[in-house]
């Protein structure tokens, strides 16, 4: 991996041991210590509803205000502020301005991608199941989107908010072709007593019924799999088995909730039932995202809750705008296994792509248990499957094309001292040596590489900069949803039945088990590694 680089005063001989935390920042270290210790005190505080709500509001503000609040003065339209850069949301947002002159002699993106190559079978994560990257990909595909028509990384088709377009589609004509227009329901089919989306294709071609749907990379789907594809709103739903399973789950939940509303309100027409059901599912998804997903990826003792009234007071309540930095943060390729264990047998990652047959044949409950019992990969370098290395190279190339500032510049922007030595990034000698060999100088490290080179804190899943960018953008992205406005968050928007569904839903397990009419068994469904999952992994 060694390349010729300019000499650097920061080059040192790596040593084996813990990461040098001297550049974490005193305040950052204090806050992390406080939130990751004193468990009994945090548990006691959360037993008081009054105190929990105030802590929830204060800690949410603390997370979001680690970076300047929106509106950002820049987008990818130009390196200066203009009316278009503040209002034309077809451009991608950005936090830092483009650099005038990137460092010279940067290694080629293809060379950098070798930093990510998985060694052997890869390293498993001790905390997370394979359901974690599946959900993360599914929900971010709804708003971290490119521009399908042009392929220009500066442009986007994103709605810039969580609207579940991966289920409902991003255009009226797509939504219309997925609806039955009876009882607020989405089209579906029953296979052996289980509900699934309709087939997108017949005889290898998209049917006239669904001609408005434009799946990404449709021309690369093997011919024998075309008729297994689901008709779904999301253009990337068929990326692999995880997002496909999640779309099936939320389709079932939509039709279940629509049935509840239709029974409770016989005077409502199809349109009102559909729109109220969609409102309900969007907020239901946000609640699960916040209370299970966010609480899982943070190593804190405090558990965040969805509380629109208390969290709708911050200076960070501004219109959402997805940024290129947020998009790069969510490329968790190292978490994706090289093979999924389905029904006790390994299925290579490549065979799970665009293969709806796997979902139908395995069944939703057993498949979610399979994902929950398999460990996710460990986040970091040297742990991405070969199949995904071109995407790693592309991510580096996009960062350079948009002239993103360096990893160190983003550390400073998000409230961390700049690193001066690779030992302050990771205690792993391989990572230290690889960064020096490729870049020579820590100030030259690409943002995308630095995000995944950082060694997580004990008990954490991601490095500190990546975790902070997630907390800043994820909280503000989700909690700025218009449906969470205190004026809207009530029975007039969701119906009493829809609001009850939201309030009673706390986990993926809740969602899965109430949507298995064909199967009354109980399954392990969790983003975290359960005891049963650990035993199953050990047996394999």
N, C-alpha and C positions, 0 to 999 in steps of 0.2 A: 504493500500500500504506500510505501515511501515515495514522495515526489520531491522535486527540487523546489525549495521555497527560499524567500529572503531571510537572512539571519534575524533573529529576534532576541531582544534582551530578556524576554520572559521565559526563554527555553531553560528548562531545568531537567534534572534526572528524576523521573517519577519514582514514587515509593509506594509500597503496598500498605494500605491502611485506610482509615476513615477520611472522608472529604474534609478539607480545610474550610471551616465555617467562618473564618475571620471576615469574609466579605458579605455576610448575610445581612448585616445591619443590626444594631442593638435593638431598635424598636421592633423590627421584624422578628428577631429571636425571642424577645419578651412576649409578644403577642402569641406566637406559636406555642411557646412553653405554657402560657396561661390556658390556651384552648385545648392543649393535648395532655394536660395534667389535671389533677384535682377532680377526678371523675365523680366521687360522691357528692362534692359541692355542686357540680353542674347538674347532676341528677336531682338533687334536692331543689335547685332553682327551677327546674322544668316541671316539678310537681305543682308549682304555683302558677295557675293560669295567668294571673296578672303579671307576674315577673317574667314568665316565659314569653309573653307577647312583647314586652318591652325589650327583653334581650334579643328576641328575634329581629325586631326593628333596628336596634342599634348595631347588631352584628351584620345585618344585611347592608346597612349604610357603610359600615367599616370595610366590608368586602368591595363594594362598588366604588367607593371614593379613594381607592388606591391609585386611580388614574384620573386625569381630567375628564369631566363629564361632557356628554353630548350637549349641543351639536359640535361635531368635530369640524374644524375650519377647512379641512381638505377632503377631497375624494381623489380617485384615480384620474379624474378629468384633467387636472392641471396642478402644478406645484405651488399654486397660490389660491387664495380664497376668492370665489366669485359667486354670483347668485346661483348659477348652475351647479357649482360644487356643493352648495347648501341645499338645493332643492331637487335636482335631477337624480332620482334614485336608481336610474339604470347604470350609474357608475358605482363601482365598489368603494366603500368607505376605507379610510386609512387613519391610523392614529398619529404616525410620525411622517413628516414630509420626505419626499424622495431624496436620497443622498446625491450630491452634485457629482461626485466622482468615486465610484466603488474602488476598494483596494485593488491594486494591480496583481496580476498573476494568480487570481483565484483558481482553485482546482475546478476542472470541468464538472458539471452536475453529475455525469455518469460516474466519475471517479468518487465524488462525494457519496453517491448512493451506495457504494461498497461499504461505507461505514455502517449501513443499516442491515447488511446481509445477515440472515439468520445462520447461526452456527449449529450444525447438527439438527436435533429435534427442537431446539429452542429452549428458552428458559421460561418456566411458568410463573405466573403471578400468584403469590400466596393469599391474596385478599379477594381477588375478583374472579367471577365466572365468565365464560364466553358469552353470556347474555349481555354483559356490560358493553363491549364494542358493538354488538348487534343493535342494541337500543340507541347508542350514541350515533351510529351511522344513520339509522332510520329517522330519528327526529331532526338531526342537523341537515339531512338531505332536503328537508322542507324549506330551509331559508339560507343555507350556505351553498349557493348555486352559481354556476357559470352562466355564460350567455350561449345557449345552444346554437343560435343562428350564426354567430360570428366566430366563436371560439376565442374571442379577445379576452384575456384575463382582467382587463380593466373594466369590462362591462358585466352586467348581471341581470338575470331574470328573477332575482329574489323578491319575495314579498316583504322581506326585512322584518318579519314577525312570525310568530308561531301560529299558523293557520291550518296546519295539517293538510297542506296541499299534496303531500305524499299519499294521502288517502282520497282526497276530494278532487284533486287536480288544481292547476294554477290558472285555468281559463274557463270561462263559462261553458264553452262547448264541450270541454272535457268533463266537467261536473255533470252536464246534462246527459252525456252518453252513459254515465255510470248510474244514473238514477232510474228507479222504476216509475216515479211520479204517482205512486200509490202508497199512502200511509207513511210518507217521509223516508222510505227505505232506499237502500242501495241495492243494485242488482247483485244476485248471488246464485249459486247452484248448490244442491245437496248431493254429496257423494257418501254413500254408506252412512247416512244419518248425520253427517257433519257438513257444516256450511263453509263454503269457499268462494272466492271471487269467480266471476265468469272466466272462461277461456278467452284470451286475447286473440288467438289465431285459430284458423281452421285450415287444414291441409298446407300448413307452413306459411300462411299469409294472414295479415291483420284483417279481421272481418270488417265489413262495411259499418257494422254497428259501432265499432270502436276506432274508426279511422282517424278520429281527432287525437288519439293517444300517440305520443311520439317517444317510445322508449330510447334511452341513450344506448348507443352501440348495438342497436338491434341487428345490424348487418353482420355482427360477429357471433351471434348466437348460433350454435350448431343446429343444423337442420332437424335433427331428431328431437331437439328440445323445444322447438318453436311452439308446438301445440300444447306444451306444459305451462307456458307463460300465463300469468294472471292479468286480467284487465284491471288496472289500478291507476290512480291519478298520478302517482309518482313516477318520474322518468327514470329513476335509479333503483326502484324497488327490487329489481332482479339482480342486484349486485352480488348477493349471495344468500344463503339460506336464512340468515338472521333477519334481515329486513323483510324478506318475503313472509316469514312467520308472523312478524309484528303487524304487517298490513292485514293479514288474515284475522288476527286477534281484534284489531280495531274495527274492521268491517263487521265482525260479529257483534261487537259492543254497540256500534252505531245502530244496527238493526234491532238489537235487544232494547236499547233505550227508546228508539222510535216506536216500538211496540208498546212500551209502558206509557208513552205520551199519547199515543193514539187511543189507548183504552181509557185513559184518564180524561181526555178532552175530545169526545166524539164530535164536537162542533168545529174543531180545527180542521183546516184543509191541509192537503199534502205539503204545500210550501211552508206553512208555519211549523208543522211537525218536523220537516227536514231541517229548517234553519235553527230551530230551538235545539234539536238533537246535535247539530254541528256545534253550536255554542257550548253545549254541555261537554262534548268530547274534547274540544280544544282545552277547556279549563281542567277537565279530568286528567288529560295528558300532562298539563303543566304541573298539576299537583303531584302526580307520580314522579315526574321528572325532578321536582324540588325535594320531595320528602323521602324518596328512596334513592334516586340517582345522585343528586347533589350531596346528600348526607352520606352516601357510600364513598364518593371519591374524595371527600374531605376527611382528614384524620382527627376531627374535633370531637369532643365529648358532647357538645351542644348539637341538637337536631333541629334544623330549620323547618318551619312549617309555612304553609300558604295562609297568609293573613292579610288580604288586600287592604283592609281599613287601616291597619297600623303601618304598613309599608308604602302607602301612597302619599308620602309626605316629604320625600327627599328631593334635593336639588337635581338629582340624577333622573328625575322623571321627565324625559324628553322623547321625541319620536325615535323609534328604532332605526338603525342603519347598519347592516352587516358589514364588517370590515375584512380586509385581506388578512390581517393578523389573526383574527378569530378563525378564519377559514383554515389557516396553516396549523393552528393549535389543535384542530380537531382531526388531524390525519393520523389516527391511532393504529397504523398498520402493524406495529409490533405486538399489539394486543390480539390480533387475529391469528388463530391457530393455523398451522400448515395442513392439518386434517381435522375434521370434525368426527367425533365418535357418536355415531347414530345407530341406535339399537345394538350397541355393543361392538360395532364394526367401524374401523376408520374409513372416512370418505375424504379423499384429497380435496383441498380447497377449490381447485379448478373444477371439480365435478359438482360443487354446490352452486356454481354461478348459473343463473337463469335456469335452474332446475326445479320447477314447481312440483314435479313428481315426488321429490323427496318429502315435501311438506304434506302432500296428500297421503302418500303411502304410510308415513310414520304417524301422522295424527298430531294435532296441536299440543295436547297435554304431554304426551311422551317426548315430543321434540323440544318443548321448553324445559323439560327435566334434563334432557340430554345436554342442552346448552348450559343449564345451571350447574350440572355436575362436572362439567369440563372446565379446567382453569383457563382463564385468558392468558395470553402471553404477557411477559414482563415488559413494561414500558421502557424504552431506551434504545441505544444503538446495539448493533449486532444481533437483532432479534426480529427482523422482518423477512417474511417468506419471499423466496426468489421471484415468485409470480408478481409480487407487488413492488419490486425494486424500480421498475420504470416509473411508477407513480411517485416514488421518493425522489428520483432524479427530476421529474417534472415539477415537483413542489419547490425544489431548490432553484430550478430554472425560472419559475414564475416569480419567485422572490427577487431574483436578480433583474428580470425584465421590468418589474415595477420599481426597481431601485430601492428596495427596502433597506432601512438602516440596519446596522449590525446587531447581533445578539447583545453585545455590551451596551449599545445605545438604548435598546429596549429594556434592559435591566434598569438603567438609570430612569427611564420614563415611568416605570412601574414601581419605583421606590426602593430599588436595591443598589448598593454600591457596585461599581464596575469591578469585574474580576481582573486580576493582574497575572494569574497563574492558572493553568489547567487543573491544578489540584484543588482549586476553589470551586470547580465545576463538578468534579467527580473524584472519588477515591480509588476508582478502578484504574490500574496502570495501563490497561489496554486502551481505555478511552483517552487518558492523558497523552499517551504516545501517539495515538492516531490523530488527535487534534493538532498536535505539534507538527507531525509529519505533513499533514495536508495544508495547514494554514500558517504555521510558523509563528503567528502572533495571535493572541486571544482577541485582539480588537478586529481581526479580519473574519472571525467565525460568523457564518451565515446564521440568521435568526432561526431558521428551521432546524439546523443542526444543533445549535445551542439548546433549544427547547428540549430535545430528546437526549442530549448528552448529560444534562443535569441529573445528578443523583438525588432521588427523593429523600425527604426526611424520614426518620424511622416511623413506620406506621402509615406513611403516605403512599400513593400510587404513582404520582407524577412529581417532577422537579418543581421547585418553588416558582420559577417564572411562568411555566406552563399553567400551574395551578392558579396563579394569580390572574392571568389573562382570562382563564375560564371563569373565575369568580366575578371579575369585573363585568365581562360581557354577558355571561349566562344569566346572572341575577337581573341585570338591567334589561336584557333581551326578553326574558320571560315575564318579569313583573311589570313591564311597560305595556303588556298586552291590553288593548282597550276593554276587553271583557272583564279585566280585574279592577277597573275603576270602581270605587265604592258606590258611585251612583248606579252602576250597571250590575254590580255583583249581588243579584237577588232573584227572587222567583219570577219577576216580570221578564227577565232575560233567559232564564233556564227552565222555568216552570218549577213548581214545588217538587215535582218528581225528579226533574233533572238536577236540581240543587241537592236533593237528598243523595242522588247517585254520586255527585262530586264529593260530598261530605263523608260518605261511607267508603270511599275508595282511598286506600292508603298504600297499596303495593301492587306489583305485577301479579303476585299470587292471587289477590282479590280479582283482578281482571280476568286472569286465565280461568280460574275455577268457576266463575259464574257464566263462562262462555263455552262450556263443554257439555252440552245437552246429550251428546252421543256417548259420553264417558264420565261416569260418576266417581272415578278413582281420584285419589289425592296425589299430587305431584310436588316434588321439590322445585320451586320456582324462585330464584333469587339472583340478584346481581353479585352477591358475595359468595365466597366459598363456604358452603354449609358443611357440617360434619359428615353428612351422607355423601356429599360431593367429594370431599377429601378422601373418604374411604374408597369410593369408586375409582378415583384417580390412582390411588395407591395400588388397587387391585390390578389396574391395567399396566 
